[in-house]
Amino acid sequence: MTTVTYSVPNISCGHCVHTIQTEVVELEGVKEVRANAETKNVVVIFDAPASEDQIKALLAEINYPVAA
Ligand SMILES: [Cu+2]
């Protein structure tokens, strides 16, 4: 199990949090997603076949790209 924390500047409200959590948890292998509008962080707990590349690509696709 891997836990990663991403900085996602586009998170601004509870709606963003909901969208991110709903979308990312759909990836096979993702166990838990916690987005936070105050810290603008997304914590993802996952196992294979999910990967960091895949999670980051999905976040970019739904307009919440990870900060470089
Ligand atoms: Cu929002």
N, CA, C, O and the ligand as a Tripos MOL2 file, in Angstrom:
@<TRIPOS>MOLECULE
protein
  273   271    69     0     0
PROTEIN
NO_CHARGES

@<TRIPOS>ATOM
      1 N           0.8450   -1.1920    0.0000 N.3       1 MET1
      2 CA          0.0000    0.0000    0.0000 C.3       1 MET1
      3 C           0.8810    1.2430    0.0000 C.2       1 MET1
      4 O           1.8480    1.3320    0.7560 O.2       1 MET1
      5 N           0.5410    2.1850   -0.8430 N.am      2 THR2
      6 CA          1.3110    3.4190   -0.9580 C.3       2 THR2
      7 C           0.4080    4.6090   -0.6410 C.2       2 THR2
      8 O          -0.7420    4.6610   -1.0780 O.2       2 THR2
      9 N           0.9340    5.5540    0.1180 N.am      3 THR3
     10 CA          0.1930    6.7900    0.4010 C.3       3 THR3
     11 C           0.9740    7.9520   -0.1940 C.2       3 THR3
     12 O           2.1560    8.1330    0.0980 O.2       3 THR3
     13 N           0.3020    8.7400   -1.0320 N.am      4 VAL4
     14 CA          0.9520    9.9150   -1.6090 C.3       4 VAL4
     15 C           0.0970   11.1430   -1.3090 C.2       4 VAL4
     16 O          -1.1260   11.0560   -1.2000 O.2       4 VAL4
     17 N           0.7610   12.2800   -1.1810 N.am      5 THR5
     18 CA          0.0600   13.5480   -0.9730 C.3       5 THR5
     19 C           0.4430   14.4780   -2.1160 C.2       5 THR5
     20 O           1.6220   14.7230   -2.3710 O.2       5 THR5
     21 N          -0.5650   14.9850   -2.7910 N.am      6 TYR6
     22 CA         -0.3320   15.9090   -3.9010 C.3       6 TYR6
     23 C          -0.8610   17.2870   -3.5470 C.2       6 TYR6
     24 O          -1.8760   17.4240   -2.8650 O.2       6 TYR6
     25 N          -0.1620   18.2930   -4.0170 N.am      7 SER7
     26 CA         -0.6350   19.6620   -3.9100 C.3       7 SER7
     27 C          -1.4340   19.9830   -5.1730 C.2       7 SER7
     28 O          -0.9140   19.9080   -6.2860 O.2       7 SER7
     29 N          -2.7060   20.3400   -4.9810 N.am      8 VAL8
     30 CA         -3.6020   20.6040   -6.1190 C.3       8 VAL8
     31 C          -4.2170   21.9990   -5.9340 C.2       8 VAL8
     32 O          -5.2470   22.1420   -5.2760 O.2       8 VAL8
     33 N          -3.5780   23.0280   -6.5190 N.am      9 PRO9
     34 CA         -3.9950   24.4140   -6.2750 C.3       9 PRO9
     35 C          -5.4410   24.7280   -6.6830 C.2       9 PRO9
     36 O          -6.0400   25.6530   -6.1350 O.2       9 PRO9
     37 N          -6.0060   23.9820   -7.6260 N.am     10 ASN10
     38 CA         -7.3620   24.2830   -8.1040 C.3      10 ASN10
     39 C          -8.4860   23.9010   -7.1420 C.2      10 ASN10
     40 O          -9.6430   24.2400   -7.3930 O.2      10 ASN10
     41 N          -8.1800   23.2150   -6.0630 N.am     11 ILE11
     42 CA         -9.2510   22.8700   -5.1140 C.3      11 ILE11
     43 C          -9.6900   24.1420   -4.3990 C.2      11 ILE11
     44 O          -8.8840   24.7870   -3.7280 O.2      11 ILE11
     45 N         -10.9680   24.5080   -4.5380 N.am     12 SER12
     46 CA        -11.4160   25.7420   -3.8940 C.3      12 SER12
     47 C         -12.6150   25.5660   -2.9790 C.2      12 SER12
     48 O         -12.8880   26.4480   -2.1650 O.2      12 SER12
     49 N         -13.3350   24.4680   -3.0820 N.am     13 CYS13
     50 CA        -14.5350   24.3250   -2.2510 C.3      13 CYS13
     51 C         -14.9110   22.8560   -2.0890 C.2      13 CYS13
     52 O         -14.2470   21.9610   -2.6110 O.2      13 CYS13
     53 N         -15.9840   22.6410   -1.3590 N.am     14 GLY14
     54 CA        -16.4480   21.2860   -1.1090 C.3      14 GLY14
     55 C         -16.8490   20.5400   -2.3690 C.2      14 GLY14
     56 O         -16.7740   19.3120   -2.4300 O.2      14 GLY14
     57 N         -17.2750   21.2930   -3.3700 N.am     15 HIS15
     58 CA        -17.6390   20.6530   -4.6300 C.3      15 HIS15
     59 C         -16.4040   20.0390   -5.2930 C.2      15 HIS15
     60 O         -16.4560   18.9220   -5.8080 O.2      15 HIS15
     61 N         -15.3080   20.7740   -5.2740 N.am     16 CYS16
     62 CA        -14.0420   20.2620   -5.8200 C.3      16 CYS16
     63 C         -13.6370   18.9870   -5.0780 C.2      16 CYS16
     64 O         -13.2650   17.9820   -5.6840 O.2      16 CYS16
     65 N         -13.7200   19.0590   -3.7560 N.am     17 VAL17
     66 CA        -13.3570   17.9120   -2.9180 C.3      17 VAL17
     67 C         -14.1800   16.6930   -3.3280 C.2      17 VAL17
     68 O         -13.6500   15.5960   -3.5010 O.2      17 VAL17
     69 N         -15.4700   16.9070   -3.4770 N.am     18 HIS18
     70 CA        -16.3760   15.8150   -3.8440 C.3      18 HIS18
     71 C         -16.0290   15.2380   -5.2200 C.2      18 HIS18
     72 O         -15.9730   14.0210   -5.3960 O.2      18 HIS18
     73 N         -15.7990   16.1200   -6.1860 N.am     19 THR19
     74 CA        -15.4780   15.6760   -7.5490 C.3      19 THR19
     75 C         -14.2040   14.8360   -7.5480 C.2      19 THR19
     76 O         -14.1670   13.7530   -8.1320 O.2      19 THR19
     77 N         -13.1670   15.3370   -6.8940 N.am     20 ILE20
     78 CA        -11.8840   14.6360   -6.8750 C.3      20 ILE20
     79 C         -12.0230   13.2680   -6.2050 C.2      20 ILE20
     80 O         -11.5490   12.2570   -6.7220 O.2      20 ILE20
     81 N         -12.6710   13.2580   -5.0640 N.am     21 GLN21
     82 CA        -12.7970   11.9910   -4.3340 C.3      21 GLN21
     83 C         -13.5980   10.9720   -5.1350 C.2      21 GLN21
     84 O         -13.2450    9.7940   -5.1780 O.2      21 GLN21
     85 N         -14.6750   11.4250   -5.7660 N.am     22 THR22
     86 CA        -15.5320   10.5270   -6.5340 C.3      22 THR22
     87 C         -14.8050    9.9630   -7.7440 C.2      22 THR22
     88 O         -14.9240    8.7770   -8.0490 O.2      22 THR22
     89 N         -14.0500   10.8170   -8.4360 N.am     23 GLU23
     90 CA        -13.3710   10.3790   -9.6620 C.3      23 GLU23
     91 C         -12.1720    9.4770   -9.3590 C.2      23 GLU23
     92 O         -12.0210    8.4180   -9.9680 O.2      23 GLU23
     93 N         -11.3380    9.8880   -8.4380 N.am     24 VAL24
     94 CA        -10.0780    9.1610   -8.2160 C.3      24 VAL24
     95 C         -10.3290    7.7810   -7.6070 C.2      24 VAL24
     96 O          -9.6080    6.8290   -7.9020 O.2      24 VAL24
     97 N         -11.3450    7.6780   -6.7650 N.am     25 VAL25
     98 CA        -11.6140    6.3860   -6.1250 C.3      25 VAL25
     99 C         -12.0790    5.3370   -7.1550 C.2      25 VAL25
    100 O         -12.0510    4.1350   -6.8890 O.2      25 VAL25
    101 N         -12.5050    5.8170   -8.3320 N.am     26 GLU26
    102 CA        -12.9270    4.9060   -9.4030 C.3      26 GLU26
    103 C         -11.7570    4.1190  -10.0190 C.2      26 GLU26
    104 O         -11.9630    3.0690  -10.6270 O.2      26 GLU26
    105 N         -10.5460    4.6290   -9.8610 N.am     27 LEU27
    106 CA         -9.3820    3.9280  -10.4230 C.3      27 LEU27
    107 C          -9.1810    2.6010   -9.6940 C.2      27 LEU27
    108 O          -9.2140    2.5430   -8.4650 O.2      27 LEU27
    109 N          -8.9770    1.5580  -10.4540 N.am     28 GLU28
    110 CA         -8.7700    0.2510   -9.8420 C.3      28 GLU28
    111 C          -7.4750    0.2570   -9.0330 C.2      28 GLU28
    112 O          -6.4180    0.6310   -9.5410 O.2      28 GLU28
    113 N          -7.5640   -0.1550   -7.7910 N.am     29 GLY29
    114 CA         -6.3960   -0.1780   -6.9150 C.3      29 GLY29
    115 C          -6.3900    0.9510   -5.9010 C.2      29 GLY29
    116 O          -5.6730    0.8830   -4.9030 O.2      29 GLY29
    117 N          -7.1830    1.9920   -6.1440 N.am     30 VAL30
    118 CA         -7.2430    3.1090   -5.1980 C.3      30 VAL30
    119 C          -8.1550    2.7300   -4.0400 C.2      30 VAL30
    120 O          -9.3100    2.3530   -4.2380 O.2      30 VAL30
    121 N          -7.6120    2.8380   -2.8140 N.am     31 LYS31
    122 CA         -8.3690    2.4450   -1.6250 C.3      31 LYS31
    123 C          -9.0860    3.6330   -1.0040 C.2      31 LYS31
    124 O         -10.2310    3.5240   -0.5670 O.2      31 LYS31
    125 N          -8.4000    4.7620   -0.9690 N.am     32 GLU32
    126 CA         -8.9680    5.9070   -0.2720 C.3      32 GLU32
    127 C          -8.4430    7.2080   -0.8610 C.2      32 GLU32
    128 O          -7.2790    7.3000   -1.2520 O.2      32 GLU32
    129 N          -9.3050    8.2030   -0.9200 N.am     33 VAL33
    130 CA         -8.9220    9.5240   -1.4250 C.3      33 VAL33
    131 C          -9.4510   10.5650   -0.4540 C.2      33 VAL33
    132 O         -10.6400   10.5800   -0.1350 O.2      33 VAL33
    133 N          -8.5680   11.4300    0.0110 N.am     34 ARG34
    134 CA         -8.9990   12.5120    0.8900 C.3      34 ARG34
    135 C          -8.5110   13.8360    0.3320 C.2      34 ARG34
    136 O          -7.3140   14.1210    0.3430 O.2      34 ARG34
    137 N          -9.4350   14.6360   -0.1500 N.am     35 ALA35
    138 CA         -9.0960   15.9590   -0.6620 C.3      35 ALA35
    139 C          -9.4580   16.9740    0.4120 C.2      35 ALA35
    140 O         -10.4130   16.7830    1.1660 O.2      35 ALA35
    141 N          -8.6850   18.0580    0.4750 N.am     36 ASN36
    142 CA         -8.9080   19.0750    1.5000 C.3      36 ASN36
    143 C          -8.8670   20.4650    0.8670 C.2      36 ASN36
    144 O          -7.8610   20.8610    0.2790 O.2      36 ASN36
    145 N          -9.9720   21.2000    0.9960 N.am     37 ALA37
    146 CA        -10.0720   22.5180    0.3590 C.3      37 ALA37
    147 C          -9.2110   23.5610    1.0590 C.2      37 ALA37
    148 O          -8.7830   24.5250    0.4230 O.2      37 ALA37
    149 N          -8.9460   23.3930    2.3550 N.am     38 GLU38
    150 CA         -8.1270   24.3800    3.0720 C.3      38 GLU38
    151 C          -6.6400   24.2400    2.7450 C.2      38 GLU38
    152 O          -5.9550   25.2240    2.4680 O.2      38 GLU38
    153 N          -6.1600   23.0050    2.7840 N.am     39 THR39
    154 CA         -4.7350   22.7860    2.5260 C.3      39 THR39
    155 C          -4.4540   22.6290    1.0320 C.2      39 THR39
    156 O          -3.2980   22.6850    0.6120 O.2      39 THR39
    157 N          -5.4970   22.4340    0.2330 N.am     40 LYS40
    158 CA         -5.3950   22.1670   -1.2110 C.3      40 LYS40
    159 C          -4.5050   20.9580   -1.4930 C.2      40 LYS40
    160 O          -3.7210   20.9330   -2.4420 O.2      40 LYS40
    161 N          -4.6600   19.9690   -0.6360 N.am     41 ASN41
    162 CA         -3.9250   18.7150   -0.7890 C.3      41 ASN41
    163 C          -4.8840   17.5790   -1.0970 C.2      41 ASN41
    164 O          -6.0530   17.6060   -0.7130 O.2      41 ASN41
    165 N          -4.3650   16.5820   -1.7980 N.am     42 VAL42
    166 CA         -5.1110   15.3560   -2.0360 C.3      42 VAL42
    167 C          -4.2370   14.1950   -1.5710 C.2      42 VAL42
    168 O          -3.1200   14.0130   -2.0560 O.2      42 VAL42
    169 N          -4.7510   13.4190   -0.6340 N.am     43 VAL43
    170 CA         -4.0520   12.2340   -0.1530 C.3      43 VAL43
    171 C          -4.7000   11.0220   -0.8170 C.2      43 VAL43
    172 O          -5.9170   10.8480   -0.7680 O.2      43 VAL43
    173 N          -3.8700   10.1900   -1.4340 N.am     44 VAL44
    174 CA         -4.3820    8.9980   -2.1060 C.3      44 VAL44
    175 C          -3.6630    7.7730   -1.5570 C.2      44 VAL44
    176 O          -2.4340    7.7250   -1.5000 O.2      44 VAL44
    177 N          -4.4490    6.7950   -1.1610 N.am     45 ILE45
    178 CA         -3.9010    5.5200   -0.6870 C.3      45 ILE45
    179 C          -4.2440    4.4790   -1.7440 C.2      45 ILE45
    180 O          -5.4120    4.2790   -2.0780 O.2      45 ILE45
    181 N          -3.2090    3.8150   -2.2690 N.am     46 PHE46
    182 CA         -3.4680    2.9090   -3.3950 C.3      46 PHE46
    183 C          -2.5020    1.7330   -3.4240 C.2      46 PHE46
    184 O          -1.4760    1.7170   -2.7450 O.2      46 PHE46
    185 N          -2.8670    0.7630   -4.2270 N.am     47 ASP47
    186 CA         -2.0710   -0.4260   -4.5300 C.3      47 ASP47
    187 C          -2.1010   -0.6110   -6.0410 C.2      47 ASP47
    188 O          -2.8920    0.0300   -6.7320 O.2      47 ASP47
    189 N          -1.2400   -1.4860   -6.5560 N.am     48 ALA48
    190 CA         -1.3230   -1.8460   -7.9670 C.3      48 ALA48
    191 C          -2.7270   -2.3980   -8.2350 C.2      48 ALA48
    192 O          -3.3120   -3.0050   -7.3390 O.2      48 ALA48
    193 N          -3.2850   -2.2090   -9.4300 N.am     49 PRO49
    194 CA         -2.6510   -1.6520  -10.6290 C.3      49 PRO49
    195 C          -2.6560   -0.1200  -10.7150 C.2      49 PRO49
    196 O          -2.2140    0.4270  -11.7250 O.2      49 PRO49
    197 N          -3.1330    0.5760   -9.7040 N.am     50 ALA50
    198 CA         -3.0730    2.0390   -9.7690 C.3      50 ALA50
    199 C          -1.6150    2.4880   -9.6640 C.2      50 ALA50
    200 O          -0.7920    1.8230   -9.0340 O.2      50 ALA50
    201 N          -1.3130    3.6090  -10.2820 N.am     51 SER51
    202 CA          0.0510    4.1370  -10.2230 C.3      51 SER51
    203 C          -0.0210    5.6530  -10.0790 C.2      51 SER51
    204 O          -1.0440    6.2730  -10.3690 O.2      51 SER51
    205 N           1.0760    6.2310   -9.6300 N.am     52 GLU52
    206 CA          1.1110    7.6910   -9.4860 C.3      52 GLU52
    207 C           0.8700    8.3820  -10.8270 C.2      52 GLU52
    208 O           0.1800    9.4000  -10.8870 O.2      52 GLU52
    209 N           1.4380    7.8310  -11.8990 N.am     53 ASP53
    210 CA          1.2480    8.4190  -13.2300 C.3      53 ASP53
    211 C          -0.2340    8.4680  -13.5920 C.2      53 ASP53
    212 O          -0.7420    9.4600  -14.1140 O.2      53 ASP53
    213 N          -0.9050    7.3550  -13.2940 N.am     54 GLN54
    214 CA         -2.3210    7.2420  -13.6120 C.3      54 GLN54
    215 C          -3.1610    8.2330  -12.7860 C.2      54 GLN54
    216 O          -4.0700    8.8820  -13.3040 O.2      54 GLN54
    217 N          -2.8390    8.3290  -11.5150 N.am     55 ILE55
    218 CA         -3.5820    9.2390  -10.6290 C.3      55 ILE55
    219 C          -3.3710   10.6820  -11.0810 C.2      55 ILE55
    220 O          -4.3210   11.4620  -11.1490 O.2      55 ILE55
    221 N          -2.1220   11.0330  -11.3890 N.am     56 LYS56
    222 CA         -1.8290   12.3970  -11.8270 C.3      56 LYS56
    223 C          -2.4850   12.7180  -13.1630 C.2      56 LYS56
    224 O          -2.9670   13.8300  -13.3780 O.2      56 LYS56
    225 N          -2.5000   11.7230  -14.0680 N.am     57 ALA57
    226 CA         -3.1300   11.9280  -15.3720 C.3      57 ALA57
    227 C          -4.6290   12.1680  -15.2060 C.2      57 ALA57
    228 O          -5.2050   13.0230  -15.8790 O.2      57 ALA57
    229 N          -5.2510   11.4150  -14.3120 N.am     58 LEU58
    230 CA         -6.6920   11.5800  -14.0800 C.3      58 LEU58
    231 C          -6.9800   12.9580  -13.4740 C.2      58 LEU58
    232 O          -7.9190   13.6350  -13.8930 O.2      58 LEU58
    233 N          -6.1870   13.3670  -12.5060 N.am     59 LEU59
    234 CA         -6.3970   14.6810  -11.8940 C.3      59 LEU59
    235 C          -6.2710   15.7960  -12.9400 C.2      59 LEU59
    236 O          -7.0410   16.7560  -12.9260 O.2      59 LEU59
    237 N          -5.3120   15.6630  -13.8320 N.am     60 ALA60
    238 CA         -5.1450   16.6640  -14.8900 C.3      60 ALA60
    239 C          -6.3570   16.6650  -15.8180 C.2      60 ALA60
    240 O          -6.8260   17.7170  -16.2530 O.2      60 ALA60
    241 N          -6.8440   15.4820  -16.1070 N.am     61 GLU61
    242 CA         -7.9910   15.3180  -17.0200 C.3      61 GLU61
    243 C          -9.2650   15.9700  -16.4710 C.2      61 GLU61
    244 O         -10.0590   16.5090  -17.2410 O.2      61 GLU61
    245 N          -9.4650   15.9260  -15.1590 N.am     62 ILE62
    246 CA        -10.6610   16.5370  -14.5750 C.3      62 ILE62
    247 C         -10.4050   17.9700  -14.1000 C.2      62 ILE62
    248 O         -11.1710   18.5320  -13.3170 O.2      62 ILE62
    249 N          -9.3060   18.5410  -14.6000 N.am     63 ASN63
    250 CA         -8.9680   19.9530  -14.3390 C.3      63 ASN63
    251 C          -8.4950   20.2630  -12.9130 C.2      63 ASN63
    252 O          -8.6650   21.3750  -12.4130 O.2      63 ASN63
    253 N          -7.9100   19.2690  -12.2860 N.am     64 TYR64
    254 CA         -7.2650   19.4990  -10.9890 C.3      64 TYR64
    255 C          -5.8290   19.0010  -11.0700 C.2      64 TYR64
    256 O          -5.4560   18.0600  -10.3690 O.2      64 TYR64
    257 N          -5.0150   19.6340  -11.9300 N.am     65 PRO65
    258 CA         -3.6340   19.1540  -12.0930 C.3      65 PRO65
    259 C          -2.8140   19.3130  -10.8140 C.2      65 PRO65
    260 O          -3.0000   20.2530  -10.0420 O.2      65 PRO65
    261 N          -1.9170   18.3780  -10.6210 N.am     66 VAL66
    262 CA         -0.9880   18.4060   -9.4890 C.3      66 VAL66
    263 C           0.0490   19.5040   -9.7340 C.2      66 VAL66
    264 O           0.5590   19.6370  -10.8470 O.2      66 VAL66
    265 N           0.3620   20.2890   -8.7010 N.am     67 ALA67
    266 CA          1.3620   21.3410   -8.8330 C.3      67 ALA67
    267 C           2.7190   20.7200   -9.1480 C.2      67 ALA67
    268 O           3.0600   19.6600   -8.6220 O.2      67 ALA67
    269 N           3.4930   21.3820  -10.0070 N.am     68 ALA68
    270 CA          4.7870   20.8430  -10.4250 C.3      68 ALA68
    271 C           5.7680   20.8760   -9.2690 C.2      68 ALA68
    272 O           6.9170   20.4620   -9.4230 O.2      68 ALA68
    273 CU        -14.9040   23.8640   -5.8780 Cu       69 CU69
@<TRIPOS>BOND
     1     1     2 1
     2     2     3 1
     3     3     4 2
     4     3     5 am
     5     5     6 1
     6     6     7 1
     7     7     8 2
     8     7     9 am
     9     9    10 1
    10    10    11 1
    11    11    12 2
    12    11    13 am
    13    13    14 1
    14    14    15 1
    15    15    16 2
    16    15    17 am
    17    17    18 1
    18    18    19 1
    19    19    20 2
    20    19    21 am
    21    21    22 1
    22    22    23 1
    23    23    24 2
    24    23    25 am
    25    25    26 1
    26    26    27 1
    27    27    28 2
    28    27    29 am
    29    29    30 1
    30    30    31 1
    31    31    32 2
    32    31    33 am
    33    33    34 1
    34    34    35 1
    35    35    36 2
    36    35    37 am
    37    37    38 1
    38    38    39 1
    39    39    40 2
    40    39    41 am
    41    41    42 1
    42    42    43 1
    43    43    44 2
    44    43    45 am
    45    45    46 1
    46    46    47 1
    47    47    48 2
    48    47    49 am
    49    49    50 1
    50    50    51 1
    51    51    52 2
    52    51    53 am
    53    53    54 1
    54    54    55 1
    55    55    56 2
    56    55    57 am
    57    57    58 1
    58    58    59 1
    59    59    60 2
    60    59    61 am
    61    61    62 1
    62    62    63 1
    63    63    64 2
    64    63    65 am
    65    65    66 1
    66    66    67 1
    67    67    68 2
    68    67    69 am
    69    69    70 1
    70    70    71 1
    71    71    72 2
    72    71    73 am
    73    73    74 1
    74    74    75 1
    75    75    76 2
    76    75    77 am
    77    77    78 1
    78    78    79 1
    79    79    80 2
    80    79    81 am
    81    81    82 1
    82    82    83 1
    83    83    84 2
    84    83    85 am
    85    85    86 1
    86    86    87 1
    87    87    88 2
    88    87    89 am
    89    89    90 1
    90    90    91 1
    91    91    92 2
    92    91    93 am
    93    93    94 1
    94    94    95 1
    95    95    96 2
    96    95    97 am
    97    97    98 1
    98    98    99 1
    99    99   100 2
   100    99   101 am
   101   101   102 1
   102   102   103 1
   103   103   104 2
   104   103   105 am
   105   105   106 1
   106   106   107 1
   107   107   108 2
   108   107   109 am
   109   109   110 1
   110   110   111 1
   111   111   112 2
   112   111   113 am
   113   113   114 1
   114   114   115 1
   115   115   116 2
   116   115   117 am
   117   117   118 1
   118   118   119 1
   119   119   120 2
   120   119   121 am
   121   121   122 1
   122   122   123 1
   123   123   124 2
   124   123   125 am
   125   125   126 1
   126   126   127 1
   127   127   128 2
   128   127   129 am
   129   129   130 1
   130   130   131 1
   131   131   132 2
   132   131   133 am
   133   133   134 1
   134   134   135 1
   135   135   136 2
   136   135   137 am
   137   137   138 1
   138   138   139 1
   139   139   140 2
   140   139   141 am
   141   141   142 1
   142   142   143 1
   143   143   144 2
   144   143   145 am
   145   145   146 1
   146   146   147 1
   147   147   148 2
   148   147   149 am
   149   149   150 1
   150   150   151 1
   151   151   152 2
   152   151   153 am
   153   153   154 1
   154   154   155 1
   155   155   156 2
   156   155   157 am
   157   157   158 1
   158   158   159 1
   159   159   160 2
   160   159   161 am
   161   161   162 1
   162   162   163 1
   163   163   164 2
   164   163   165 am
   165   165   166 1
   166   166   167 1
   167   167   168 2
   168   167   169 am
   169   169   170 1
   170   170   171 1
   171   171   172 2
   172   171   173 am
   173   173   174 1
   174   174   175 1
   175   175   176 2
   176   175   177 am
   177   177   178 1
   178   178   179 1
   179   179   180 2
   180   179   181 am
   181   181   182 1
   182   182   183 1
   183   183   184 2
   184   183   185 am
   185   185   186 1
   186   186   187 1
   187   187   188 2
   188   187   189 am
   189   189   190 1
   190   190   191 1
   191   191   192 2
   192   191   193 am
   193   193   194 1
   194   194   195 1
   195   195   196 2
   196   195   197 am
   197   197   198 1
   198   198   199 1
   199   199   200 2
   200   199   201 am
   201   201   202 1
   202   202   203 1
   203   203   204 2
   204   203   205 am
   205   205   206 1
   206   206   207 1
   207   207   208 2
   208   207   209 am
   209   209   210 1
   210   210   211 1
   211   211   212 2
   212   211   213 am
   213   213   214 1
   214   214   215 1
   215   215   216 2
   216   215   217 am
   217   217   218 1
   218   218   219 1
   219   219   220 2
   220   219   221 am
   221   221   222 1
   222   222   223 1
   223   223   224 2
   224   223   225 am
   225   225   226 1
   226   226   227 1
   227   227   228 2
   228   227   229 am
   229   229   230 1
   230   230   231 1
   231   231   232 2
   232   231   233 am
   233   233   234 1
   234   234   235 1
   235   235   236 2
   236   235   237 am
   237   237   238 1
   238   238   239 1
   239   239   240 2
   240   239   241 am
   241   241   242 1
   242   242   243 1
   243   243   244 2
   244   243   245 am
   245   245   246 1
   246   246   247 1
   247   247   248 2
   248   247   249 am
   249   249   250 1
   250   250   251 1
   251   251   252 2
   252   251   253 am
   253   253   254 1
   254   254   255 1
   255   255   256 2
   256   255   257 am
   257   257   258 1
   258   258   259 1
   259   259   260 2
   260   259   261 am
   261   261   262 1
   262   262   263 1
   263   263   264 2
   264   263   265 am
   265   265   266 1
   266   266   267 1
   267   267   268 2
   268   267   269 am
   269   269   270 1
   270   270   271 1
   271   271   272 2
@<TRIPOS>SUBSTRUCTURE
     1 MET1         2 RESIDUE 1 A MET
     2 THR2         6 RESIDUE 1 A THR
     3 THR3        10 RESIDUE 1 A THR
     4 VAL4        14 RESIDUE 1 A VAL
     5 THR5        18 RESIDUE 1 A THR
     6 TYR6        22 RESIDUE 1 A TYR
     7 SER7        26 RESIDUE 1 A SER
     8 VAL8        30 RESIDUE 1 A VAL
     9 PRO9        34 RESIDUE 1 A PRO
    10 ASN10       38 RESIDUE 1 A ASN
    11 ILE11       42 RESIDUE 1 A ILE
    12 SER12       46 RESIDUE 1 A SER
    13 CYS13       50 RESIDUE 1 A CYS
    14 GLY14       54 RESIDUE 1 A GLY
    15 HIS15       58 RESIDUE 1 A HIS
    16 CYS16       62 RESIDUE 1 A CYS
    17 VAL17       66 RESIDUE 1 A VAL
    18 HIS18       70 RESIDUE 1 A HIS
    19 THR19       74 RESIDUE 1 A THR
    20 ILE20       78 RESIDUE 1 A ILE
    21 GLN21       82 RESIDUE 1 A GLN
    22 THR22       86 RESIDUE 1 A THR
    23 GLU23       90 RESIDUE 1 A GLU
    24 VAL24       94 RESIDUE 1 A VAL
    25 VAL25       98 RESIDUE 1 A VAL
    26 GLU26      102 RESIDUE 1 A GLU
    27 LEU27      106 RESIDUE 1 A LEU
    28 GLU28      110 RESIDUE 1 A GLU
    29 GLY29      114 RESIDUE 1 A GLY
    30 VAL30      118 RESIDUE 1 A VAL
    31 LYS31      122 RESIDUE 1 A LYS
    32 GLU32      126 RESIDUE 1 A GLU
    33 VAL33      130 RESIDUE 1 A VAL
    34 ARG34      134 RESIDUE 1 A ARG
    35 ALA35      138 RESIDUE 1 A ALA
    36 ASN36      142 RESIDUE 1 A ASN
    37 ALA37      146 RESIDUE 1 A ALA
    38 GLU38      150 RESIDUE 1 A GLU
    39 THR39      154 RESIDUE 1 A THR
    40 LYS40      158 RESIDUE 1 A LYS
    41 ASN41      162 RESIDUE 1 A ASN
    42 VAL42      166 RESIDUE 1 A VAL
    43 VAL43      170 RESIDUE 1 A VAL
    44 VAL44      174 RESIDUE 1 A VAL
    45 ILE45      178 RESIDUE 1 A ILE
    46 PHE46      182 RESIDUE 1 A PHE
    47 ASP47      186 RESIDUE 1 A ASP
    48 ALA48      190 RESIDUE 1 A ALA
    49 PRO49      194 RESIDUE 1 A PRO
    50 ALA50      198 RESIDUE 1 A ALA
    51 SER51      202 RESIDUE 1 A SER
    52 GLU52      206 RESIDUE 1 A GLU
    53 ASP53      210 RESIDUE 1 A ASP
    54 GLN54      214 RESIDUE 1 A GLN
    55 ILE55      218 RESIDUE 1 A ILE
    56 LYS56      222 RESIDUE 1 A LYS
    57 ALA57      226 RESIDUE 1 A ALA
    58 LEU58      230 RESIDUE 1 A LEU
    59 LEU59      234 RESIDUE 1 A LEU
    60 ALA60      238 RESIDUE 1 A ALA
    61 GLU61      242 RESIDUE 1 A GLU
    62 ILE62      246 RESIDUE 1 A ILE
    63 ASN63      250 RESIDUE 1 A ASN
    64 TYR64      254 RESIDUE 1 A TYR
    65 PRO65      258 RESIDUE 1 A PRO
    66 VAL66      262 RESIDUE 1 A VAL
    67 ALA67      266 RESIDUE 1 A ALA
    68 ALA68      270 RESIDUE 1 A ALA
    69 CU69       273 GROUP 0 **** ****
